[in-house]
Amino acid sequence: MQINTPDWVKHAVFYQIFPDRFARSKQPHKRLLKNASWEAWDDMPTLQGYKGGDLWGVIEQLDYLQDLGINAIYFTPIFQSASNHRYHTHDYYLVDPMLGGNSAFKELLDAAHQRNIKVVLDGVFNHASRGFFFFHDILENGPHSPWLDWFKIEGWPVSAYNGEFPANYIGWGGNRALPEFNHENPEVREYIMEIAEYWIKFGVDGWRLDVPFEIKAAGFWQEFRDRVKAVNPEAYIVGEVWGDSREWLDGTQFDGVMNYLFAAPTIAFTAGDRVDMEQVQDRSYHPYPPLFAKEYGEKITQLLELYPWEIQLTQLNLLASHDTARLISIAGGDRSSVELATLLLLTYPGASSIYYGDEVGLPGKLDPDSRRGFPMEAYWELDVLKYHQQLIGLRHKYSALRTGSYQILYAEGTVYVFARILGSEELIVAVNIGTAPANASFEVTHLQSKPSKILYGTGEVSWHNEGESNQLTLNLPPRSGCILG
């Protein structure tokens, strides 16, 4: 079967925005909550507090994102909710008034599209919230409600708030704040499909799907894809699946998944024994134990063989998200770990994703700490911003870094070297994770050119002819990487 995925995603650098924490508008747009007592922007975030970020604030930062090289935004949920993260959906047709409502979102969408920036929304379709109006009807009317079969009611009375009594309905992860939909009910299924179609028609460029593996109804995601793609064949459908995702990446469901199978070994390789185990244990990915180059190369080879190439090119590759600690905190504050991992991220096949603030050195341990307010410019790590801009710029400049083949040239000890090749365009990426300088010399047989100009990073490069083969010698400083073109 031929697999078709959106072409624009193959060339995308995503920026993940947690709307309450990215930017609070400076202009007086708000008609509501003009004088709200928001949590102080730079204070440590709390589980329930709001900092007042909004979509007008994002509009004001679009020039910044464009200068960074961002051409796609993934928003965590923006629909009306009673939580700062908005995974507790109240109304799937209403952008939260705190964020500016539907009108602010339309303004943002138009402004982003004028800059050729795509916008992908978070679809929370496994569960709603106890504030969702259909479920609220059950709370008010009990067994007389017409919406009973929309949820998984197990008995009476339903107890949505008092933990001293059984909930008597299924909530996601046992959380009574998140009643699960009954996806076997055709009306529920149709309702979700219509939501998906509505926002694609509104102009959004795709859906990131929250915990899609929890929805077991036969054919659900196949129909979802068919309905979305009928509206916009280039819409991106990406699932939050943390492990082996072949079940969903067969060409009939998702275009890609959040690629934690890339994040985990990349962090284990670049951060090694610096990983703060408190930030990663009991998580759904495993950036430990430390890996050397040979083991990392084996992991990457396995990952590249796991899915068809057309799917590899539309995976959403990342190093951190709202569900993890930030990499700088995982790596115990080691900045070289972050730079090396970012180099590997932005030279890997598929769409790259930057978690807001990572590009200016924002730290953050596990939730809620990883969801801090985006820092004021005075607190930016400018060298971190510079290498993000450089690497994103190179990714946009060289097609080989986006859609070229990926060939490992050398993987021994602390040195990992690979080539990205597209036609006559050939680039070599080299990384030394060690704390000592490294020298690597190896034969290169399948490159037409001899990339030797350092486009990024530092190192010494020399080529030698030995018969019909070429010998490449690299001298790399400690904890360093480079791109050769």
TITORMAR-377488 format. One record per residue (C-alpha): x, y, z; residue number from 1; residue in three letters. Coordinates in steps of 0.02 Angstrom, whole numbers. Each point is the difference from the previous one (the first is absolute). Layout:
BEGIN
+--------+--------+--------+-----+------+
!     xx !     yy !     zz ! seq ! type !
+--------+--------+--------+-----+------+
!      X !      Y !      Z ! NUM !  Ala !
...
+--------+--------+--------+-----+------+
This chain:
BEGIN
+--------+--------+--------+-----+------+
!     xx !     yy !     zz ! seq ! type !
+--------+--------+--------+-----+------+
!      0 !      0 !      0 !   1 !  Met !
!     64 !    173 !    -44 !   2 !  Gln !
!     24 !    111 !    153 !   3 !  Ile !
!    -39 !    184 !    -22 !   4 !  Asn !
!     56 !    128 !    129 !   5 !  Thr !
!     -5 !    191 !     -3 !   6 !  Pro !
!    149 !     69 !    -94 !   7 !  Asp !
!     14 !    159 !    105 !   8 !  Trp !
!     32 !    -99 !    159 !   9 !  Val !
!    162 !    -69 !    -73 !  10 !  Lys !
!     67 !    177 !     -2 !  11 !  His !
!    -75 !     60 !    164 !  12 !  Ala !
!     84 !     61 !    158 !  13 !  Val !
!   -138 !      0 !    131 !  14 !  Phe !
!    -11 !    106 !    156 !  15 !  Tyr !
!   -105 !    -72 !    140 !  16 !  Gln !
!    -97 !    132 !     95 !  17 !  Ile !
!    -86 !    -20 !    168 !  18 !  Phe !
!   -118 !    149 !    -21 !  19 !  Pro !
!    -18 !     53 !    182 !  20 !  Asp !
!    190 !     15 !     17 !  21 !  Arg !
!     70 !     66 !   -164 !  22 !  Phe !
!    -55 !    182 !    -15 !  23 !  Ala !
!   -124 !    118 !     82 !  24 !  Arg !
!    -59 !    134 !   -122 !  25 !  Ser !
!     71 !    174 !     26 !  26 !  Lys !
!   -140 !     84 !    -97 !  27 !  Gln !
!   -170 !     28 !     85 !  28 !  Pro !
!    -96 !   -134 !    -96 !  29 !  His !
!    -88 !    -79 !    146 !  30 !  Lys !
!   -185 !     35 !     24 !  31 !  Arg !
!     -6 !   -126 !    142 !  32 !  Leu !
!    118 !    -24 !    147 !  33 !  Leu !
!     84 !    168 !    -27 !  34 !  Lys !
!     47 !     11 !    183 !  35 !  Asn !
!     19 !   -184 !     42 !  36 !  Ala !
!    121 !    -45 !    139 !  37 !  Ser !
!    112 !   -113 !   -104 !  38 !  Trp !
!    140 !   -101 !     79 !  39 !  Glu !
!    161 !    102 !    -16 !  40 !  Ala !
!     79 !    -41 !   -169 !  41 !  Trp !
!    174 !    -40 !     65 !  42 !  Asp !
!    -55 !    -93 !    157 !  43 !  Asp !
!     13 !   -188 !      2 !  44 !  Met !
!   -159 !    -69 !    -80 !  45 !  Pro !
!   -129 !    -92 !    101 !  46 !  Thr !
!   -113 !   -143 !    -51 !  47 !  Leu !
!   -158 !    106 !     -1 !  48 !  Gln !
!     59 !    180 !    -22 !  49 !  Gly !
!    -20 !    104 !   -157 !  50 !  Tyr !
!    132 !    120 !    -65 !  51 !  Lys !
!   -115 !     79 !   -129 !  52 !  Gly !
!     88 !    -39 !   -163 !  53 !  Gly !
!   -115 !     24 !   -150 !  54 !  Asp !
!     -8 !    -14 !   -189 !  55 !  Leu !
!     24 !    186 !    -27 !  56 !  Trp !
!    166 !    -21 !     90 !  57 !  Gly !
!     47 !   -135 !   -125 !  58 !  Val !
!    -45 !    116 !   -144 !  59 !  Ile !
!    118 !    130 !     72 !  60 !  Glu !
!    140 !   -130 !      2 !  61 !  Gln !
!    -22 !    -65 !   -178 !  62 !  Leu !
!    142 !    108 !    -64 !  63 !  Asp !
!    113 !    -78 !    132 !  64 !  Tyr !
!    -52 !   -175 !    -52 !  65 !  Leu !
!     25 !     41 !   -184 !  66 !  Gln !
!    175 !     69 !     35 !  67 !  Asp !
!     40 !   -161 !     95 !  68 !  Leu !
!    -47 !    -99 !   -156 !  69 !  Gly !
!   -161 !    -75 !     65 !  70 !  Ile !
!   -127 !    -44 !   -135 !  71 !  Asn !
!   -126 !   -102 !    101 !  72 !  Ala !
!    -79 !     17 !    172 !  73 !  Ile !
!    -73 !   -140 !    104 !  74 !  Tyr !
!   -115 !     67 !    136 !  75 !  Phe !
!    -44 !   -101 !    152 !  76 !  Thr !
!   -191 !     12 !     23 !  77 !  Pro !
!    -82 !    168 !    -27 !  78 !  Ile !
!   -184 !    -45 !     24 !  79 !  Phe !
!   -103 !     59 !    148 !  80 !  Gln !
!     51 !    -90 !    157 !  81 !  Ser !
!     21 !     20 !    187 !  82 !  Ala !
!    185 !    -40 !      6 !  83 !  Ser !
!    155 !     97 !    -52 !  84 !  Asn !
!     51 !   -143 !   -117 !  85 !  His !
!   -176 !    -17 !    -72 !  86 !  Arg !
!      1 !   -190 !    -17 !  87 !  Tyr !
!   -165 !      7 !     97 !  88 !  His !
!   -108 !     55 !   -147 !  89 !  Thr !
!   -166 !     90 !     33 !  90 !  His !
!    -45 !     50 !   -178 !  91 !  Asp !
!     88 !    -63 !   -157 !  92 !  Tyr !
!    -73 !    139 !   -108 !  93 !  Tyr !
!     55 !    145 !    110 !  94 !  Leu !
!    177 !     65 !     20 !  95 !  Val !
!     23 !     43 !    183 !  96 !  Asp !
!    -54 !    180 !     38 !  97 !  Pro !
!    157 !     18 !    106 !  98 !  Met !
!    100 !    -23 !   -160 !  99 !  Leu !
!   -108 !    122 !    -98 ! 100 !  Gly !
!   -137 !   -113 !    -67 ! 101 !  Gly !
!    -32 !    -52 !   -180 ! 102 !  Asn !
!     30 !    175 !    -69 ! 103 !  Ser !
!    176 !     10 !     72 ! 104 !  Ala !
!     38 !   -172 !    -69 ! 105 !  Phe !
!    -61 !     50 !   -173 ! 106 !  Lys !
!    110 !    155 !      8 ! 107 !  Glu !
!    149 !   -108 !     52 ! 108 !  Leu !
!    -33 !   -129 !   -135 ! 109 !  Leu !
!     -7 !    133 !   -136 ! 110 !  Asp !
!    158 !     86 !     65 ! 111 !  Ala !
!     94 !   -165 !      8 ! 112 !  Ala !
!    -53 !    -53 !   -174 ! 113 !  His !
!     55 !    168 !    -69 ! 114 !  Gln !
!    174 !    -47 !     61 ! 115 !  Arg !
!    -15 !   -177 !    -70 ! 116 !  Asn !
!     -8 !    -70 !    177 ! 117 !  Ile !
!   -114 !   -152 !     18 ! 118 !  Lys !
!   -107 !    -27 !    157 ! 119 !  Val !
!    -39 !   -170 !     76 ! 120 !  Val !
!   -123 !    -20 !    144 ! 121 !  Leu !
!     -7 !   -127 !    141 ! 122 !  Asp !
!   -150 !   -116 !    -14 ! 123 !  Gly !
!    -54 !    -75 !    166 ! 124 !  Val !
!   -128 !   -126 !    -62 ! 125 !  Phe !
!     20 !   -146 !    121 ! 126 !  Asn !
!    -80 !     93 !    145 ! 127 !  His !
!    -88 !    164 !     36 ! 128 !  Ala !
!    -20 !     76 !    174 ! 129 !  Ser !
!   -132 !      1 !    134 ! 130 !  Arg !
!    -35 !    180 !    -55 ! 131 !  Gly !
!    -40 !    -58 !   -178 ! 132 !  Phe !
!   -182 !     47 !    -25 ! 133 !  Phe !
!    -61 !   -174 !    -52 ! 134 !  Phe !
!     79 !    -79 !    154 ! 135 !  Phe !
!    -61 !    143 !    108 ! 136 !  His !
!   -177 !    -45 !    -53 ! 137 !  Asp !
!     29 !   -173 !     76 ! 138 !  Ile !
!     57 !     81 !    162 ! 139 !  Leu !
!   -159 !    104 !      4 ! 140 !  Glu !
!   -127 !   -129 !    -59 ! 141 !  Asn !
!     75 !   -169 !     41 ! 142 !  Gly !
!    -79 !   -148 !    -90 ! 143 !  Pro !
!   -124 !    118 !    -85 ! 144 !  His !
!    137 !     82 !   -105 ! 145 !  Ser !
!     -5 !    -37 !   -188 ! 146 !  Pro !
!    191 !     -2 !     -3 ! 147 !  Trp !
!     28 !   -155 !    107 ! 148 !  Leu !
!     66 !   -109 !   -141 ! 149 !  Asp !
!    129 !    132 !    -47 ! 150 !  Trp !
!    104 !    -49 !    152 ! 151 !  Phe !
!     41 !   -159 !     97 ! 152 !  Lys !
!   -123 !     12 !    144 ! 153 !  Ile !
!     13 !   -150 !    117 ! 154 !  Glu !
!   -124 !     39 !    138 ! 155 !  Gly !
!    -91 !    128 !    106 ! 156 !  Trp !
!     21 !    125 !     74 ! 157 !  Pro !
!    136 !     75 !   -109 ! 158 !  Val !
!    128 !     91 !    108 ! 159 !  Ser !
!    104 !    119 !   -103 ! 160 !  Ala !
!     77 !    101 !    142 ! 161 !  Tyr !
!    -10 !    -93 !    165 ! 162 !  Asn !
!    141 !   -126 !     10 ! 163 !  Gly !
!    -79 !    -82 !    153 ! 164 !  Glu !
!   -123 !    -86 !   -117 ! 165 !  Phe !
!     29 !   -107 !   -153 ! 166 !  Pro !
!     -3 !    100 !   -162 ! 167 !  Ala !
!   -112 !   -130 !    -83 ! 168 !  Asn !
!     69 !     44 !   -171 ! 169 !  Tyr !
!    163 !    -28 !    -92 ! 170 !  Ile !
!    122 !    145 !      4 ! 171 !  Gly !
!    164 !      1 !    -94 ! 172 !  Trp !
!    137 !    -69 !    111 ! 173 !  Gly !
!   -129 !    -17 !    139 ! 174 !  Gly !
!    -17 !    189 !      6 ! 175 !  Asn !
!   -182 !     47 !     29 ! 176 !  Arg !
!     36 !    174 !    -72 ! 177 !  Ala !
!     19 !    -83 !   -172 ! 178 !  Leu !
!   -151 !   -106 !    -46 ! 179 !  Pro !
!     39 !   -111 !   -149 ! 180 !  Glu !
!   -108 !      5 !   -155 ! 181 !  Phe !
!    -89 !   -158 !    -56 ! 182 !  Asn !
!     76 !    -11 !   -173 ! 183 !  His !
!   -109 !   -151 !    -43 ! 184 !  Glu !
!   -148 !    118 !     -5 ! 185 !  Asn !
!    -21 !     58 !   -182 ! 186 !  Pro !
!    -60 !    170 !     59 ! 187 !  Glu !
!    160 !     29 !    100 ! 188 !  Val !
!    103 !    -53 !   -147 ! 189 !  Arg !
!    -93 !    118 !   -118 ! 190 !  Glu !
!     15 !    143 !    125 ! 191 !  Tyr !
!    190 !    -18 !      6 ! 192 !  Ile !
!     14 !    -16 !   -188 ! 193 !  Met !
!   -100 !    160 !    -22 ! 194 !  Glu !
!    113 !     93 !    122 ! 195 !  Ile !
!    153 !    -58 !    -97 ! 196 !  Ala !
!    -78 !     57 !   -164 ! 197 !  Glu !
!    -61 !    166 !     71 ! 198 !  Tyr !
!    172 !     63 !     51 ! 199 !  Trp !
!     84 !    -61 !   -159 ! 200 !  Ile !
!   -132 !     99 !    -97 ! 201 !  Lys !
!     35 !    146 !    117 ! 202 !  Phe !
!    178 !     -4 !    -65 ! 203 !  Gly !
!    108 !   -101 !    119 ! 204 !  Val !
!    134 !   -106 !    -82 ! 205 !  Asp !
!    -14 !   -159 !    102 ! 206 !  Gly !
!    -33 !    -92 !    161 ! 207 !  Trp !
!    115 !    -64 !    135 ! 208 !  Arg !
!    -99 !   -139 !     85 ! 209 !  Leu !
!      7 !    -22 !    187 ! 210 !  Asp !
!     17 !   -182 !     62 ! 211 !  Val !
!    -75 !    -72 !   -162 ! 212 !  Pro !
!     49 !   -176 !     52 ! 213 !  Phe !
!   -136 !      6 !    132 ! 214 !  Glu !
!   -136 !      2 !   -134 ! 215 !  Ile !
!    -31 !   -182 !    -45 ! 216 !  Lys !
!   -156 !     16 !   -108 ! 217 !  Ala !
!     28 !    -93 !   -164 ! 218 !  Ala !
!     36 !    112 !   -149 ! 219 !  Gly !
!     -9 !    161 !    102 ! 220 !  Phe !
!    166 !     74 !    -52 ! 221 !  Trp !
!    -19 !    -60 !   -179 ! 222 !  Gln !
!   -163 !     96 !    -12 ! 223 !  Glu !
!     79 !    150 !     86 ! 224 !  Phe !
!    136 !      5 !   -131 ! 225 !  Arg !
!   -123 !    -20 !   -143 ! 226 !  Asp !
!   -111 !    140 !     65 ! 227 !  Arg !
!    143 !    121 !     34 ! 228 !  Val !
!     92 !    -34 !   -163 ! 229 !  Lys !
!   -162 !     22 !    -98 ! 230 !  Ala !
!     -3 !    180 !     61 ! 231 !  Val !
!    187 !     30 !    -21 ! 232 !  Asn !
!    111 !   -138 !    -72 ! 233 !  Pro !
!    154 !     91 !     66 ! 234 !  Glu !
!    -63 !      5 !    181 ! 235 !  Ala !
!    124 !    -76 !    122 ! 236 !  Tyr !
!    -59 !   -137 !    120 ! 237 !  Ile !
!    126 !    -40 !    136 ! 238 !  Val !
!    -31 !   -113 !    149 ! 239 !  Gly !
!     67 !      6 !    176 ! 240 !  Glu !
!     70 !   -176 !      4 ! 241 !  Val !
!    162 !    -20 !     98 ! 242 !  Trp !
!     60 !   -171 !    -59 ! 243 !  Gly !
!     -5 !   -114 !   -152 ! 244 !  Asp !
!   -138 !     76 !   -106 ! 245 !  Ser !
!     -9 !   -116 !   -150 ! 246 !  Arg !
!   -181 !    -40 !     45 ! 247 !  Glu !
!    -49 !    180 !    -40 ! 248 !  Trp !
!    127 !     40 !   -136 ! 249 !  Leu !
!    -64 !   -114 !   -137 ! 250 !  Asp !
!    -55 !    142 !   -114 ! 251 !  Gly !
!   -184 !    -13 !     48 ! 252 !  Thr !
!      5 !     95 !    165 ! 253 !  Gln !
!    136 !    122 !     54 ! 254 !  Phe !
!    134 !     90 !   -100 ! 255 !  Asp !
!    119 !    -12 !    146 ! 256 !  Gly !
!     17 !     -7 !    189 ! 257 !  Val !
!     94 !    101 !    130 ! 258 !  Met !
!    166 !    -87 !    -22 ! 259 !  Asn !
!     55 !    -38 !    177 ! 260 !  Tyr !
!     91 !   -150 !    -73 ! 261 !  Leu !
!    120 !    130 !    -71 ! 262 !  Phe !
!      5 !    108 !    156 ! 263 !  Ala !
!     44 !   -139 !    123 ! 264 !  Ala !
!    161 !    -67 !    -79 ! 265 !  Pro !
!     54 !    174 !    -55 ! 266 !  Thr !
!     -8 !     62 !    179 ! 267 !  Ile !
!     83 !   -159 !     65 ! 268 !  Ala !
!    141 !     27 !   -126 ! 269 !  Phe !
!     30 !    186 !     21 ! 270 !  Thr !
!    -35 !     18 !    187 ! 271 !  Ala !
!     61 !   -173 !     51 ! 272 !  Gly !
!     28 !    -19 !    187 ! 273 !  Asp !
!    -48 !    182 !     28 ! 274 !  Arg !
!   -184 !    -48 !    -12 ! 275 !  Val !
!    -95 !     45 !    158 ! 276 !  Asp !
!    -94 !   -162 !     27 ! 277 !  Met !
!   -136 !     85 !    104 ! 278 !  Glu !
!    -54 !     91 !   -158 ! 279 !  Gln !
!    -17 !   -155 !   -109 ! 280 !  Val !
!    -39 !   -152 !    105 ! 281 !  Gln !
!   -178 !    -66 !    -10 ! 282 !  Asp !
!    -25 !     97 !   -162 ! 283 !  Arg !
!    -61 !    -75 !   -163 ! 284 !  Ser !
!    170 !     19 !    -83 ! 285 !  Tyr !
!    171 !    -52 !     62 ! 286 !  His !
!    147 !    119 !    -34 ! 287 !  Pro !
!    115 !   -115 !    100 ! 288 !  Tyr !
!    114 !    -93 !     26 ! 289 !  Pro !
!    141 !     98 !    -84 ! 290 !  Pro !
!     40 !    -49 !   -180 ! 291 !  Leu !
!    164 !      7 !    -95 ! 292 !  Phe !
!      6 !     33 !   -187 ! 293 !  Ala !
!    -13 !   -180 !    -57 ! 294 !  Lys !
!   -155 !    -32 !    107 ! 295 !  Glu !
!    -77 !    165 !    -54 ! 296 !  Tyr !
!     29 !    -44 !   -181 ! 297 !  Gly !
!    -86 !   -168 !     26 ! 298 !  Glu !
!   -151 !     86 !     79 ! 299 !  Lys !
!    -13 !    125 !   -143 ! 300 !  Ile !
!     17 !   -138 !   -130 ! 301 !  Thr !
!   -140 !    -98 !     83 ! 302 !  Gln !
!   -109 !    155 !      6 ! 303 !  Leu !
!     29 !     41 !   -184 ! 304 !  Leu !
!    -47 !   -178 !    -46 ! 305 !  Glu !
!   -159 !      1 !    105 ! 306 !  Leu !
!   -112 !    103 !   -116 ! 307 !  Tyr !
!    -11 !     35 !   -188 ! 308 !  Pro !
!    109 !    145 !    -59 ! 309 !  Trp !
!   -153 !    104 !    -44 ! 310 !  Glu !
!    -53 !    -13 !    182 ! 311 !  Ile !
!    176 !     35 !     66 ! 312 !  Gln !
!     -5 !    167 !    -90 ! 313 !  Leu !
!   -159 !     53 !     92 ! 314 !  Thr !
!     43 !    -59 !    175 ! 315 !  Gln !
!     -4 !    138 !    132 ! 316 !  Leu !
!    175 !     -8 !     74 ! 317 !  Asn !
!     29 !     80 !    169 ! 318 !  Leu !
!    113 !      9 !    152 ! 319 !  Leu !
!   -128 !     66 !    126 ! 320 !  Ala !
!   -184 !     43 !     15 ! 321 !  Ser !
!   -129 !     55 !    128 ! 322 !  His !
!     -5 !   -183 !     58 ! 323 !  Asp !
!    186 !    -11 !     41 ! 324 !  Thr !
!    131 !     97 !     95 ! 325 !  Ala !
!    100 !    118 !   -108 ! 326 !  Arg !
!    162 !    -70 !    -69 ! 327 !  Leu !
!    113 !    125 !     90 ! 328 !  Ile !
!    -75 !    -59 !    165 ! 329 !  Ser !
!      6 !   -184 !    -49 ! 330 !  Ile !
!    185 !     26 !    -40 ! 331 !  Ala !
!     37 !     78 !    170 ! 332 !  Gly !
!     30 !    171 !    -76 ! 333 !  Gly !
!    131 !    -60 !   -124 ! 334 !  Asp !
!    -17 !    117 !   -149 ! 335 !  Arg !
!    108 !   -104 !   -117 ! 336 !  Ser !
!   -123 !   -144 !     16 ! 337 !  Ser !
!   -138 !    114 !    -64 ! 338 !  Val !
!    102 !     69 !   -144 ! 339 !  Glu !
!     56 !   -172 !    -59 ! 340 !  Leu !
!   -176 !    -71 !     12 ! 341 !  Ala !
!    -70 !    151 !    -93 ! 342 !  Thr !
!    130 !    -27 !   -137 ! 343 !  Leu !
!    -58 !   -181 !    -18 ! 344 !  Leu !
!   -183 !     53 !      4 ! 345 !  Leu !
!     14 !    129 !   -138 ! 346 !  Leu !
!    100 !   -115 !   -114 ! 347 !  Thr !
!   -119 !   -149 !     17 ! 348 !  Tyr !
!   -134 !    -50 !   -128 ! 349 !  Pro !
!   -175 !     60 !     43 ! 350 !  Gly !
!    -73 !    159 !     73 ! 351 !  Ala !
!     97 !     77 !    144 ! 352 !  Ser !
!    -93 !     66 !    153 ! 353 !  Ser !
!     66 !    131 !    121 ! 354 !  Ile !
!    -89 !     15 !    168 ! 355 !  Tyr !
!    -30 !    185 !     35 ! 356 !  Tyr !
!    142 !     76 !     99 ! 357 !  Gly !
!    125 !   -138 !    -32 ! 358 !  Asp !
!     79 !    111 !   -133 ! 359 !  Glu !
!     44 !    131 !    132 ! 360 !  Val !
!     59 !   -121 !    135 ! 361 !  Gly !
!   -158 !     -8 !    106 ! 362 !  Leu !
!     20 !   -137 !    133 ! 363 !  Pro !
!   -140 !   -100 !     78 ! 364 !  Gly !
!    -18 !   -163 !     92 ! 365 !  Lys !
!   -156 !   -109 !     -8 ! 366 !  Leu !
!   -175 !     76 !    -10 ! 367 !  Asp !
!    -44 !    132 !     52 ! 368 !  Pro !
!    180 !     66 !     -4 ! 369 !  Asp !
!     22 !    -42 !   -185 ! 370 !  Ser !
!   -144 !    119 !    -40 ! 371 !  Arg !
!     80 !    163 !     57 ! 372 !  Arg !
!    -38 !    169 !    -75 ! 373 !  Gly !
!    106 !     42 !   -151 ! 374 !  Phe !
!    142 !    106 !     71 ! 375 !  Pro !
!     27 !    185 !    -28 ! 376 !  Met !
!    138 !     38 !   -125 ! 377 !  Glu !
!    120 !     53 !    139 ! 378 !  Ala !
!      3 !   -181 !     58 ! 379 !  Tyr !
!     29 !    -82 !   -169 ! 380 !  Trp !
!    155 !   -106 !    -28 ! 381 !  Glu !
!     51 !     87 !   -161 ! 382 !  Leu !
!    128 !   -131 !    -51 ! 383 !  Asp !
!   -137 !   -133 !      9 ! 384 !  Val !
!   -114 !    107 !   -107 ! 385 !  Leu !
!    142 !     28 !   -125 ! 386 !  Lys !
!     35 !   -184 !    -29 ! 387 !  Tyr !
!   -186 !    -37 !    -17 ! 388 !  His !
!    -11 !    135 !   -134 ! 389 !  Gln !
!    155 !    -66 !    -87 ! 390 !  Gln !
!    -57 !   -182 !     -2 ! 391 !  Leu !
!   -178 !     41 !    -53 ! 392 !  Ile !
!     71 !    112 !   -137 ! 393 !  Gly !
!    111 !   -140 !    -65 ! 394 !  Leu !
!   -146 !   -121 !      3 ! 395 !  Arg !
!   -102 !    119 !   -107 ! 396 !  His !
!    148 !     34 !   -117 ! 397 !  Lys !
!     49 !   -180 !    -37 ! 398 !  Tyr !
!   -135 !   -117 !    -65 ! 399 !  Ser !
!    110 !   -149 !     45 ! 400 !  Ala !
!    -22 !     39 !    185 ! 401 !  Leu !
!   -188 !    -16 !    -22 ! 402 !  Arg !
!    -34 !   -137 !   -126 ! 403 !  Thr !
!    171 !    -73 !    -42 ! 404 !  Gly !
!     50 !   -179 !     43 ! 405 !  Ser !
!     81 !    -30 !    169 ! 406 !  Tyr !
!    160 !   -104 !     -4 ! 407 !  Gln !
!    107 !    -36 !    152 ! 408 !  Ile !
!    184 !     17 !    -46 ! 409 !  Leu !
!     84 !    -31 !    168 ! 410 !  Tyr !
!    -58 !    -45 !    175 ! 411 !  Ala !
!    137 !    -45 !    122 ! 412 !  Glu !
!     35 !     54 !    178 ! 413 !  Gly !
!    -59 !    179 !     23 ! 414 !  Thr !
!     -5 !     46 !   -185 ! 415 !  Val !
!   -154 !    -15 !   -110 ! 416 !  Tyr !
!      4 !     53 !   -183 ! 417 !  Val !
!   -135 !    -10 !   -132 ! 418 !  Phe !
!    -40 !     69 !   -172 ! 419 !  Ala !
!   -159 !     77 !    -69 ! 420 !  Arg !
!     -6 !    -22 !   -189 ! 421 !  Ile !
!   -123 !     66 !   -128 ! 422 !  Leu !
!     60 !    -13 !   -179 ! 423 !  Gly !
!    162 !     97 !    -14 ! 424 !  Ser !
!    -28 !     88 !    167 ! 425 !  Glu !
!    102 !    -90 !    134 ! 426 !  Glu !
!     27 !     55 !    180 ! 427 !  Leu !
!     92 !    -85 !    142 ! 428 !  Ile !
!    -48 !     21 !    183 ! 429 !  Val !
!    125 !    -49 !    135 ! 430 !  Ala !
!    -19 !     -2 !    189 ! 431 !  Val !
!    124 !    -34 !    140 ! 432 !  Asn !
!    -89 !    -26 !    166 ! 433 !  Ile !
!    162 !    -32 !     95 ! 434 !  Gly !
!     86 !    115 !    124 ! 435 !  Thr !
!    165 !    -19 !    -94 ! 436 !  Ala !
!     46 !     47 !   -180 ! 437 !  Pro !
!    -35 !   -140 !   -123 ! 438 !  Ala !
!     84 !    -55 !   -160 ! 439 !  Asn !
!    -95 !   -108 !   -124 ! 440 !  Ala !
!     65 !    -64 !   -165 ! 441 !  Ser !
!   -105 !   -110 !   -113 ! 442 !  Phe !
!    -35 !    -48 !   -178 ! 443 !  Glu !
!   -143 !     84 !    -94 ! 444 !  Val !
!    -58 !    -93 !   -156 ! 445 !  Thr !
!   -170 !     64 !    -51 ! 446 !  His !
!     19 !    190 !     -7 ! 447 !  Leu !
!     31 !     85 !   -167 ! 448 !  Gln !
!     72 !    157 !     79 ! 449 !  Ser !
!    118 !     29 !    145 ! 450 !  Lys !
!    -95 !    115 !    119 ! 451 !  Pro !
!    133 !     99 !     93 ! 452 !  Ser !
!    -69 !    175 !     29 ! 453 !  Lys !
!    -57 !     21 !    179 ! 454 !  Ile !
!   -177 !     69 !     -8 ! 455 !  Leu !
!    -28 !    -14 !    187 ! 456 !  Tyr !
!    105 !    -37 !    153 ! 457 !  Gly !
!    187 !    -31 !     14 ! 458 !  Thr !
!    123 !   -134 !    -49 ! 459 !  Gly !
!    141 !    -43 !   -120 ! 460 !  Glu !
!    -38 !    -93 !   -161 ! 461 !  Val !
!    115 !    -86 !   -125 ! 462 !  Ser !
!    -27 !   -119 !   -145 ! 463 !  Trp !
!    126 !   -125 !    -70 ! 464 !  His !
!    -10 !   -113 !   -152 ! 465 !  Asn !
!     45 !   -183 !     28 ! 466 !  Glu !
!    -20 !    -91 !   -163 ! 467 !  Gly !
!   -180 !     19 !    -55 ! 468 !  Glu !
!    -65 !     48 !    171 ! 469 !  Ser !
!      3 !    161 !     98 ! 470 !  Asn !
!     61 !     11 !    179 ! 471 !  Gln !
!    -79 !    132 !    112 ! 472 !  Leu !
!     90 !     58 !    156 ! 473 !  Thr !
!    -90 !    105 !    131 ! 474 !  Leu !
!     73 !     84 !    152 ! 475 !  Asn !
!   -141 !     53 !    116 ! 476 !  Leu !
!     15 !    103 !    160 ! 477 !  Pro !
!    -80 !    -68 !    159 ! 478 !  Pro !
!   -190 !      5 !      8 ! 479 !  Arg !
!    -16 !     70 !   -174 ! 480 !  Ser !
!    -84 !    -27 !   -168 ! 481 !  Gly !
!     11 !     67 !   -176 ! 482 !  Cys !
!    -85 !     -3 !   -168 ! 483 !  Ile !
!    106 !    -15 !   -158 ! 484 !  Leu !
!    -59 !     52 !   -172 ! 485 !  Gly !
+--------+--------+--------+-----+------+
